[in-house]
Structure formats: C-alpha cells, structure tokens
Amino acid sequence: MSWKLSQLTPNDNLVLHPQAKGIQALKSKGVSMAIASQSPTADIARTFLSKQDILSNFPVMEIYSSWSHKTDRFQKFHQKTDVPYNSILLLED
C-alpha cells in the first residue's frame, strides 16, 4: 500500500513500529524524553501520538507545521525542562 503523509486523516488506523517499545524501556531507566517534529499535518501527528498511548512518556512535545531551526527547538526544550544544552540529544530519521 502506498500513501502520503498529506493524505492521512485523524481517523486512519496507524500503529507504531515494534521497535518503539524501546521508548518504555528508556522511561523505566529514568531517561527524560521529549518530542520534536516538523509535519505539514501537525494535527494528524498529534492525533496519531495520542492514539498510541505513549504521550505520558514525553513531558514536552513540540510539533511544528512549518519549518523551524533546530536551535529554536533546543531553546524551547531547555526553557520548558531546565535540562542543560549539553545533556540534550537529538535523534533524527
């Protein structure tokens, strides 16, 4: 099946990759996590994450529907969490 992110609706039934279970393992080890994402359909991204019952793992979530510089995201995470910049790790696909 072929699909484009822009064609998704909040009613689509999507699931996380099985590897995402590692998120729970990190939380159980006391690792603080946050979400930052750029999506042309930010409302769908938020709906997807809320349906996955994983939002409690992420005290901070920044989803942008338009482009923003990564340093802006780091500043927002730092302001909301007081985590020092040298302790923030960014993972991207």
LUMTI-400260 format. One record per atom (N, C-alpha, C): x, y, z. Coordinates in nm, 2 decimals. Layout:
REM LUMTI-400260
r u:X, v:Y, w:Z
...
This chain:
REM LUMTI-400260
r u:0.08, v:-0.12, w:0.00
r u:0.00, v:0.00, w:0.00
r u:0.09, v:0.12, w:0.00
r u:0.06, v:0.22, w:-0.08
r u:0.13, v:0.34, w:-0.09
r u:0.05, v:0.45, w:-0.04
r u:0.11, v:0.54, w:0.04
r u:0.03, v:0.65, w:0.10
r u:0.13, v:0.77, w:0.12
r u:0.07, v:0.89, w:0.13
r u:0.15, v:1.01, w:0.15
r u:0.10, v:1.07, w:0.28
r u:0.19, v:1.12, w:0.36
r u:0.15, v:1.18, w:0.49
r u:0.04, v:1.28, w:0.47
r u:0.04, v:1.36, w:0.37
r u:-0.06, v:1.46, w:0.35
r u:-0.20, v:1.41, w:0.32
r u:-0.21, v:1.28, w:0.29
r u:-0.34, v:1.21, w:0.27
r u:-0.40, v:1.15, w:0.39
r u:-0.32, v:1.15, w:0.50
r u:-0.37, v:1.09, w:0.62
r u:-0.48, v:1.18, w:0.69
r u:-0.57, v:1.11, w:0.76
r u:-0.67, v:1.18, w:0.83
r u:-0.66, v:1.14, w:0.98
r u:-0.72, v:1.21, w:1.07
r u:-0.72, v:1.17, w:1.21
r u:-0.79, v:1.03, w:1.24
r u:-0.87, v:0.99, w:1.14
r u:-0.94, v:0.86, w:1.16
r u:-0.86, v:0.74, w:1.11
r u:-0.75, v:0.76, w:1.04
r u:-0.67, v:0.65, w:0.99
r u:-0.61, v:0.57, w:1.11
r u:-0.61, v:0.44, w:1.09
r u:-0.56, v:0.35, w:1.20
r u:-0.41, v:0.32, w:1.17
r u:-0.33, v:0.39, w:1.24
r u:-0.18, v:0.37, w:1.23
r u:-0.13, v:0.31, w:1.35
r u:-0.02, v:0.24, w:1.34
r u:0.05, v:0.18, w:1.46
r u:0.20, v:0.21, w:1.46
r u:0.26, v:0.21, w:1.58
r u:0.40, v:0.23, w:1.59
r u:0.48, v:0.11, w:1.55
r u:0.60, v:0.13, w:1.50
r u:0.69, v:0.02, w:1.47
r u:0.71, v:-0.06, w:1.60
r u:0.73, v:-0.19, w:1.59
r u:0.75, v:-0.27, w:1.71
r u:0.88, v:-0.22, w:1.79
r u:0.97, v:-0.17, w:1.72
r u:1.09, v:-0.12, w:1.79
r u:1.07, v:0.00, w:1.88
r u:0.95, v:0.06, w:1.87
r u:0.92, v:0.18, w:1.95
r u:0.90, v:0.14, w:2.10
r u:0.89, v:0.01, w:2.12
r u:0.88, v:-0.04, w:2.26
r u:1.00, v:0.00, w:2.34
r u:1.11, v:0.03, w:2.27
r u:1.23, v:0.08, w:2.34
r u:1.20, v:0.21, w:2.42
r u:1.10, v:0.28, w:2.38
r u:1.06, v:0.41, w:2.45
r u:1.03, v:0.38, w:2.59
r u:0.95, v:0.27, w:2.61
r u:0.91, v:0.23, w:2.75
r u:1.03, v:0.19, w:2.83
r u:1.13, v:0.12, w:2.77
r u:1.25, v:0.08, w:2.83
r u:1.33, v:0.20, w:2.88
r u:1.34, v:0.30, w:2.80
r u:1.41, v:0.42, w:2.83
r u:1.35, v:0.49, w:2.95
r u:1.22, v:0.50, w:2.95
r u:1.14, v:0.56, w:3.06
r u:1.17, v:0.49, w:3.19
r u:1.16, v:0.36, w:3.18
r u:1.18, v:0.28, w:3.30
r u:1.32, v:0.29, w:3.36
r u:1.42, v:0.33, w:3.28
r u:1.55, v:0.36, w:3.32
r u:1.57, v:0.50, w:3.37
r u:1.46, v:0.58, w:3.37
r u:1.47, v:0.72, w:3.41
r u:1.52, v:0.82, w:3.31
r u:1.52, v:0.79, w:3.18
r u:1.56, v:0.88, w:3.08
r u:1.44, v:0.97, w:3.05
r u:1.47, v:1.10, w:3.06
r u:1.37, v:1.20, w:3.02
r u:1.37, v:1.22, w:2.87
r u:1.25, v:1.22, w:2.81
r u:1.24, v:1.23, w:2.67
r u:1.14, v:1.34, w:2.63
r u:1.15, v:1.39, w:2.51
r u:1.06, v:1.49, w:2.45
r u:1.05, v:1.46, w:2.30
r u:0.94, v:1.52, w:2.24
r u:0.92, v:1.50, w:2.10
r u:0.93, v:1.64, w:2.03
r u:1.00, v:1.63, w:1.92
r u:1.01, v:1.75, w:1.83
r u:0.99, v:1.70, w:1.69
r u:0.89, v:1.76, w:1.62
r u:0.87, v:1.71, w:1.48
r u:0.82, v:1.82, w:1.40
r u:0.86, v:1.81, w:1.27
r u:0.81, v:1.90, w:1.17
r u:0.72, v:1.82, w:1.08
r u:0.59, v:1.86, w:1.07
r u:0.50, v:1.78, w:0.99
r u:0.41, v:1.88, w:0.92
r u:0.38, v:1.86, w:0.79
r u:0.28, v:1.95, w:0.72
r u:0.14, v:1.93, w:0.78
r u:0.12, v:1.82, w:0.85
r u:-0.01, v:1.79, w:0.91
r u:0.01, v:1.77, w:1.06
r u:0.05, v:1.88, w:1.13
r u:0.08, v:1.87, w:1.27
r u:-0.04, v:1.81, w:1.35
r u:-0.16, v:1.85, w:1.31
r u:-0.28, v:1.80, w:1.38
r u:-0.29, v:1.64, w:1.37
r u:-0.26, v:1.59, w:1.26
r u:-0.26, v:1.44, w:1.24
r u:-0.15, v:1.38, w:1.33
r u:-0.03, v:1.44, w:1.33
r u:0.08, v:1.39, w:1.41
r u:0.04, v:1.38, w:1.56
r u:-0.02, v:1.49, w:1.61
r u:-0.07, v:1.49, w:1.75
r u:-0.17, v:1.38, w:1.77
r u:-0.27, v:1.37, w:1.68
r u:-0.37, v:1.27, w:1.69
r u:-0.31, v:1.13, w:1.69
r u:-0.22, v:1.10, w:1.60
r u:-0.15, v:0.97, w:1.60
r u:-0.08, v:0.94, w:1.73
r u:-0.01, v:1.04, w:1.78
r u:0.07, v:1.01, w:1.91
r u:-0.03, v:0.99, w:2.02
r u:-0.14, v:1.07, w:2.03
r u:-0.23, v:1.05, w:2.14
r u:-0.30, v:0.91, w:2.13
r u:-0.33, v:0.86, w:2.01
r u:-0.39, v:0.73, w:2.00
r u:-0.29, v:0.61, w:2.04
r u:-0.16, v:0.64, w:2.04
r u:-0.07, v:0.53, w:2.07
r u:-0.04, v:0.52, w:2.22
r u:-0.10, v:0.60, w:2.30
r u:-0.09, v:0.59, w:2.45
r u:0.05, v:0.60, w:2.49
r u:0.13, v:0.69, w:2.43
r u:0.27, v:0.70, w:2.47
r u:0.30, v:0.84, w:2.51
r u:0.21, v:0.93, w:2.51
r u:0.24, v:1.07, w:2.54
r u:0.28, v:1.09, w:2.68
r u:0.24, v:1.01, w:2.77
r u:0.29, v:1.02, w:2.91
r u:0.44, v:1.01, w:2.92
r u:0.50, v:0.95, w:2.82
r u:0.65, v:0.93, w:2.82
r u:0.72, v:1.06, w:2.79
r u:0.65, v:1.16, w:2.73
r u:0.71, v:1.28, w:2.68
r u:0.65, v:1.40, w:2.75
r u:0.72, v:1.46, w:2.85
r u:0.66, v:1.57, w:2.92
r u:0.66, v:1.70, w:2.83
r u:0.74, v:1.70, w:2.73
r u:0.75, v:1.82, w:2.64
r u:0.73, v:1.77, w:2.50
r u:0.64, v:1.83, w:2.42
r u:0.61, v:1.79, w:2.28
r u:0.60, v:1.92, w:2.20
r u:0.68, v:1.93, w:2.10
r u:0.68, v:2.05, w:2.01
r u:0.66, v:1.99, w:1.87
r u:0.54, v:2.01, w:1.81
r u:0.52, v:1.97, w:1.67
r u:0.49, v:2.09, w:1.59
r u:0.57, v:2.11, w:1.49
r u:0.56, v:2.23, w:1.41
r u:0.50, v:2.20, w:1.27
r u:0.41, v:2.28, w:1.22
r u:0.36, v:2.26, w:1.09
r u:0.44, v:2.34, w:0.98
r u:0.53, v:2.42, w:1.03
r u:0.62, v:2.49, w:0.94
r u:0.76, v:2.47, w:0.98
r u:0.85, v:2.50, w:0.89
r u:0.99, v:2.48, w:0.92
r u:1.04, v:2.57, w:1.04
r u:1.12, v:2.52, w:1.13
r u:1.19, v:2.60, w:1.23
r u:1.33, v:2.54, w:1.25
r u:1.42, v:2.63, w:1.29
r u:1.55, v:2.59, w:1.30
r u:1.57, v:2.50, w:1.43
r u:1.66, v:2.40, w:1.42
r u:1.67, v:2.31, w:1.53
r u:1.72, v:2.38, w:1.66
r u:1.79, v:2.49, w:1.65
r u:1.84, v:2.56, w:1.77
r u:1.71, v:2.62, w:1.84
r u:1.61, v:2.66, w:1.76
r u:1.49, v:2.71, w:1.83
r u:1.42, v:2.60, w:1.91
r u:1.43, v:2.47, w:1.86
r u:1.37, v:2.36, w:1.94
r u:1.45, v:2.34, w:2.06
r u:1.58, v:2.34, w:2.05
r u:1.66, v:2.32, w:2.17
r u:1.63, v:2.43, w:2.28
r u:1.62, v:2.55, w:2.23
r u:1.59, v:2.66, w:2.33
r u:1.45, v:2.63, w:2.40
r u:1.35, v:2.59, w:2.32
r u:1.22, v:2.56, w:2.38
r u:1.23, v:2.45, w:2.48
r u:1.30, v:2.34, w:2.44
r u:1.31, v:2.23, w:2.54
r u:1.39, v:2.27, w:2.66
r u:1.49, v:2.35, w:2.65
r u:1.57, v:2.39, w:2.76
r u:1.48, v:2.48, w:2.85
r u:1.41, v:2.57, w:2.79
r u:1.32, v:2.66, w:2.87
r u:1.21, v:2.58, w:2.95
r u:1.16, v:2.48, w:2.89
r u:1.05, v:2.40, w:2.95
r u:1.10, v:2.30, w:3.05
r u:1.22, v:2.25, w:3.04
r u:1.27, v:2.14, w:3.12
r u:1.39, v:2.18, w:3.21
r u:1.46, v:2.29, w:3.18
r u:1.58, v:2.32, w:3.25
r u:1.69, v:2.22, w:3.23
r u:1.68, v:2.13, w:3.14
r u:1.78, v:2.03, w:3.10
r u:1.89, v:2.11, w:3.03
r u:2.02, v:2.10, w:3.08
r u:2.13, v:2.18, w:3.01
r u:2.15, v:2.14, w:2.87
r u:2.19, v:2.23, w:2.79
r u:2.20, v:2.21, w:2.64
r u:2.30, v:2.09, w:2.62
r u:2.40, v:2.07, w:2.70
r u:2.50, v:1.96, w:2.68
r u:2.44, v:1.83, w:2.72
r u:2.32, v:1.82, w:2.77
r u:2.26, v:1.70, w:2.80
r u:2.14, v:1.66, w:2.71
r u:2.12, v:1.74, w:2.61
r u:2.01, v:1.72, w:2.51
r u:2.07, v:1.64, w:2.39
r u:2.00, v:1.53, w:2.36
r u:2.04, v:1.45, w:2.24
r u:1.93, v:1.46, w:2.14
r u:1.96, v:1.49, w:2.02
r u:1.87, v:1.49, w:1.91
r u:1.89, v:1.37, w:1.82
r u:1.78, v:1.29, w:1.80
r u:1.79, v:1.18, w:1.71
r u:1.69, v:1.21, w:1.59
r u:1.74, v:1.19, w:1.47
r u:1.66, v:1.22, w:1.36
r u:1.66, v:1.10, w:1.26
r u:1.55, v:1.10, w:1.18
r u:1.55, v:0.99, w:1.08
r u:1.61, v:1.04, w:0.95
